[in-house]
Amino acid sequence: MKLKAEIKNHFRLTIPARSQNEAFARTVASSFASQLDPTVEEINDIKAAVSEAVTNCIVHAYRNTLGLIYITARIYGDSRIDIVIKDRGCGIKDVKKAMQPTYTTGDVAERAGLGFSVMEAFMDKLTVRSKLLAGTAVYMSKEINQKSI
């Protein structure tokens, strides 16, 4: 039985779902992860996954309205970072279908439908929970490979 790792550090951030805040959220999450001494590739993975999750909130959760995005992150003693990105938007009718590559509820000409696929590719674990008219939560986890000295 694996024991639960101790939380070493954490943060909470609430930002308006504006496109200008996507880069800010990505930078905050990757800067926070830097205390685990990740490789450039690991930092870029985290940036890409957070960017996709936040963009989903901006584009899909709050269509034609402004809402809030809630971001929490925890660093554990086992060199793992968990990041949760939530909204209180419209929710996803069929999460399983939404997670399929190229599926989009947005304009097909503008959206590739690869957001969840990107998050899944760059993080070690991805879980999506959603409820119609109540919002969506994206749970992501990544283990940072500690460099040997």
FENGI-V446585 format. One line per field, one symbol per residue. phi: phi as a letter, one per 30 degrees, with the letter a starting at -180 (. if undefined). A space follows every 50 residues. Layout:
phi->???
This chain:
phi->.ddddddcaabbbbbddcedddddddddddddddddhdddddddddeddd eddddedddcdcehacbcccbbbbccdcicccbbbbbbddicdbdedddd eidbcddedccdicedddeddccdbbbbbbbeibjbbccbbbccddddc
